[in-house]
Amino acid sequence: MGKLSSTFALASIILSVLFPLFLFSQPTDIMYPETKQVLSIVNEASQAVAQKGEAAFAEFRKKGSKWLHDDTYVFVIDTQGNVILNPARPELEGKNQLNLKDAVGKPFIKWFIKEVTDYPGKTQGWSHYVWFKPGQEIASWKTSFIKHVKAPSGKGYIVGSGLYEMRPEKAFVVDIVDEAAYLVSKEGRDAFAILRDKRGEFNYLTTYVF
């Protein structure tokens, strides 16, 4: 009985370590070209920050570049919620926007930070919220891909970009389900209230966790 208990305890410890890594390391195919475009921009921008550091931010501001055109732009915040770069809303730069909410009251800046810092081994992900297109007063659903990257200075940044009214991808659902599974494994039944929250990160458009 003692050996059985020890074996079970060891298995539980191994599972608690490997479970998050298994969840957040599964590859998911991307279907649509606009989703691939967002992924490519964020990955390239993150690489630029990792190599050039803060000097890369000036490149992200150049109008007509791959970083800034039409409704596409790269934004950068830090893990405290300070807006470092937002070419579409420059009035937000230099300010702490940790409590900033979208058009329907969702605290999406907090979600950005949570997405890349709260889940073991997870440094990137998708976030869905209601935001304003540049130059327009009517808000639309926006999906952003964000990535946590460290500059040569040692400072960490969250680099992101997104598009409006993006078509649903399997990757979006997998991302939400993996996070929900981790939350339940960590919080148990207490997680259900978070999953039910209509203004929470687990509910957008017709997507929800059951």
Steps between C-alpha positions, in 0.01 A plus 500: 500500500789730580658437160167562327453831681854607416452406135172693484658805663792489255261467206300798626814713524612403150153570360485841669830592333437353155128581466548874430788428262287251310210742478689797366740323265253344257535630140181619334457555128397846385239511224458858384753735337408795724579292809833398350567867428447596866719213618776598258497867600514427873769235463715731286441798730588289805819385332588863422451598866704200617787601270485881491318576821325833539656627174251282313208713619586779254464253214152403618390865468582533129179550304467288190737237636403140566462602864257788444250508214121502459355351823824319583740624766733360764448594864733452795427502874693381802387255766387783728252627242701800379438578134838529329382520140162540332516678163121488466441661842817699579319684780520177702878478482695565816195432714406206716189343352478189716134572576407605147182328382367438154171631362295246697692517827752220454841569668701392198837643606489277807417212268804571283724477804324195640516325162880494498589491871239297691529165326817291551712481186261721302644821354256569217132475424179649362273762654153609385339834586294787359708794380488795264642495151735793435290799395166337582263552791321165478674219685554157348619162623876480480727200539864560591797269520743596776845380593726559800857579396814618678710781353883502521461751784337223701162672508197293407240624253169372370486543124172466317293565192149414394224536245132576520219252436740210451354167401504240780796265503550166670804659666275749682287223649800284593658800675189567710437133585863445604487803729165391644633149563803638683279734704274212607801283586630781719182644653256210484132594514594858590601541135142460380399854598785637289403284204136616527586871509347655187757778515787262554766381259332162457193647329498683167252508213336153509803331659483376859641222717275219623 
